Each structure stands twice: as C-alpha cells, then as structure tokens.
Amino acid sequence: MNNNLHTNERRKWARDLYTRNNRNIPETAREVRVDEATVREWVRDGEWNTVRQSNSISKKTQLDLLYTITDDLTAKMKDGTATPKEVDLLLKYTAAIKNLDTENSIYSLIETAELFITWLYRRSIPMAQTFTRHFELFIKERKAA
C-alpha cells in the first residue's frame, strides 16, 4: 500500500473497493487506512450505494441469472414437464443470452482491467491513471471493430 496517497486518491481507491469489489465499510477503511466514519461519509456524500446497486444489474449478473433460469427450464423439458409457455420462455431467454453474451467478452476484459487497476492503484497512482487512459482507448477500438 502506498502511504503517500492524498485524500482524493484514497477516496477513489475506497470507492472502487466499496462499489466494484463489494467490500464493506470496515474492510474498505482498513485497506485504505482511513477511519470508518470517513468511509461512511464518502459513501453517503458520493451516493456509492447507488453505484454499487447499478453494478449488481450488470450484464454479467444478468447473464448468470439467465443461465440459472434456462438450466431449470431445460431440466423441465428433459423430464417432460415443461409447459408450452415455459418452452417459449426458454427460447426468449436463450435469445437474450445470445444478445448479452456477444458483448460479454468486452465486459470480461473490463472486469479484469478493473481488478488490475485496483491492484495498480496501491502501487502507483500515475501508472494506474496512464493504464486506465490506454485501456479506455483499447476498449473503444474493440467496440468499433
């Protein structure tokens, strides 16, 4: 951990830990080396719970849910208990998975980069900022291709 971080840098790091890595307030405070009260204030003032909630409806989360549902519906089809409505739902969910999954490779890259950036922030803020700028350009090019 870099002990020379300024308050704004600690706040950014704490935000990533809390919103993207689902750390609780005590864990975040310990890792960033600030008081829990400070993290609570940052969470409240920055509306981090809203950010955290929006992350929970990410494409990855949606895909995981759709895969679970389709597994259940497929099992019903295999044992012959699926209704026509459930078969129709399975087709719709499969199409939704296909639509979400085609973009999932980019989101997997982004999730990996976020983990790396969080790790890198602890070692070198300037390097993490430089990597982030280059990675954003990389993703824009991938989406355009």
Secondary structure, DSSP 4 states (H G I P E B T S, - for coil): --TT--HHHHHHHHHHHHHTS---HHHHHHHHTS-HHHHHHHHHHTTHHHHHHHHHTSHHHHHHHHHHHHHHHHHHHHTT---HHHHHHHHHHHHHHHHHHHHHHHHHHHHHHHHHHHHHHTT-HHHHHHHHHHHHHHHHHHHH-
